[in-house]
Amino acid sequence: MSSSNYLTTREAADLLGVSVPTAQQWVEKGLLKSWKTEGGHRRIQHSSVLELRTELQRKESESHIPYSMPVLIVEDDIHLIALYRAQMRAWPFEVTIFVAPNGYEALVLVGEVQPRLVICDLRLPGVNGFNIVRALCDMPRFKHMGIVVVSGLPVPEIDAHGGLPGRVEIMGKPVDFGRLKEIAGGLWESGNSEPRP
C-alpha cells in the first residue's frame, strides 16, 4: 500500500472492504475526497478513507444493538415507580423506562420518546390520567401504542368519570405484573419486528 497521503482507488476499496466500482461511486458522490493526476488517475485522500471506514463501522455496530422498547410510566408514587423499575429489569426483553410524575410532563414525554407502552395512574397532579389517556387514544399516530391504566379507583367510579376508551387495559392495585409483562412482551415482539430507521 502507498505510504503517501493519497491512495489509489484499488487501495481505498481494499481498506473499506468494498469493490473498486463501489469506491468509485463513493468518490463521485463526494463521500471520498480525491483528485486526478495529469495522467487521469484518481488519487483518494487517505484520511477521508479512514473517516468513512470509521463511520461505516459505527453504523454497522449500531445495527446490531438490540431493540429496546420505550415505556412511559406516568405515576407520582416514588415507591411504586421503584417497584416498576425492579420488575421491568427482570423482564426477558429490553425496555427503556421514562417516568413522568404529572400529566404535563407525560404529554411532553410522549411526543419526545414515542413510547410503545404507557402505564398511567388516573389521580395525578396537573392534567389527570383520564384526560391523558383520552388524548392519546384520540391521536391516530398513537393507535399502536399500548395503554394500561393502573388505579385504585373502582370501575363504577371510573365509569362515573365518563369511562375510558375500549382499547385501554385497566388494572387495579396492587399491580398485576404478570399481566403487565404479557402486554409489554407482545408490544416488544411487534416493535422488534418493525424496521428501524
N, C-alpha and C positions, 0 to 999 in steps of 0.2 A: 504493500500500500504506500501511496505517496506520503512523504513526511511533511509536505508543504501545507499551507493553509487552505489549499484547494484540492478537490478530488475529482476524478473522472466520474462520469455517470455510472459506470460499472462499479467503481469503488463505493460510491454513495449508495447504490442499490444493495450491495453486499452488506454494508453497515446497517441498513434499515431492514434487511431481510425481505426485500421485495424484488420484483423483476425490473429489468432495465426500462421497459416501456412505462411501468408504473412510476419509477423515479423521474422519467422524462415528463410524464403528465404532471407530477407534483412541481417540477420546475416551471412548466407552462402556467400552472395555477398560482405561482408565486409562493408556494409553500416552502420551496428551497431557493436560496439566493445563489445566483450564478452569473457567469459572464462567458463570452465566447472568445477563443483565441483567434489570431489572424487567420489561422488555417480552418476556422469554422468549428473547432472542437469545443464542446461545453465543459466548463470547469465550475464545480459547485463548491460553495464556501463550506469548509469543514465544520465550523461552529454551527451553521444553520442545520446541517445534517444531525449533529448531536442534539440540538434543541428539539428537532422534530422527533427524533427517536425517543427522547425523554417524554414528550407529550403523548406519543403513541403507547408507550409503556404505561403511563398514568391511566389512559383511557382503558387499556386492557385490564389493568388491576381493578379499576372501578367497576367494570362489567362483571367481575366475579364477587363483588360484595353481596352478601345475602340480603334478600329483601327484608326490610324492617318496616312493619306496619305502624303508621302513626295512630295513636289512641289519645283522645282528649277526655280527661276526667274533669267534670265540672262539679266541684264539691268544695265546701268551706270547712269541713271537719278534718283537721290535720291527722287525727288518729285513723280515720277511715282511708285517707289518702295513703298513709304509710302501709296500711293493710293491702290496698290495691297494688301498690308497688311490689310488696313482698310476694303476693300471689302471682303477679304477672311475670316476675323474674323467673318463676319456676315453670312457666309455660314452655312447651317444646318447640315454640316458634318465636321469632324475634319481633318485639314491639318497641316502639319509641314512645315514651309516655310524656304527655304535656298536661299541665294542670292549670285550670282557671278557677280561682276562688270565688268568682262572682260572674254574673251574667254578662256584664260589659266586656270583661276580658275574654270570656268564652266566645263571643261573637267576633272579636278581633282575631283570636287564635284560629278559629275555624277558617277564616279567609286566608290566613298566612300558611297554615300547615296542612290544610285539606285532609283532615283525619278520615280514616276508613271506619272508625268506630268512635261514637261519642257516648260516654256514660254520664248521665246528668241527674243531679238531685233536683227536686221541684222547689224546695224552700231555699232560696238563695238571696243574698243581699243584692240590691240593684234590680236588674231585669230578672224576673222569676223564671224558673225552669219551664213552666208551661209556655211562656212566650218564646223562649229559645227553641224548644222542640218544635213548636208550630211553625216558627220562621224557617227552620232547617227543612222541614217537610214540604214547605211551600216553594222551595228553590229547586228548579229542575236539575241544576248541576250537582246537587247533593242526593239525587234519587237513589244512588247505590250505597250511600253511607248507612252503616248500621247505627241505630239509635236505641239505647237502653236507658230507661228511667229507673233509678233506684230511689225509692222513697218510703218513708214510714207512714205516709198518708194512706188510709184505707181506700179501696176502689170507689165506694159511694162518694167519698169526699172529692176524689179526683174527678168523678163524673159531675159532681156539683159545680166544679170549676170549668165545665164545658168539655171534659174528657180530653183524650189525646188521639192523634191520628192512628189508624189501624196498623200501620207498619211499625209502630213503636212497641218494643217489648217492655212490659212493666214488671219490675221486681220489688218485692218488699225488703225490709231489713230484718234480720241480718242478710247480707248479700249471698245469693246462691252462686258461689264462684265456679262450681262445676258447670252450670248452665252458661255462665258468662264466658268461660273458656271455650265451650262449644260454639257459641256465637262468633267469638273472635277468631277461632280456628277456621270457620267457614269463610269469613271475610279475608283472612290471611291467605287461604288457598286461592281464592279468586283474584286477590291482588298480586300474588306471586306468579300467576299465570299470564298476567297482562304485561305487554311490552312496556318497558320503562324508557323515558326519553333519554 
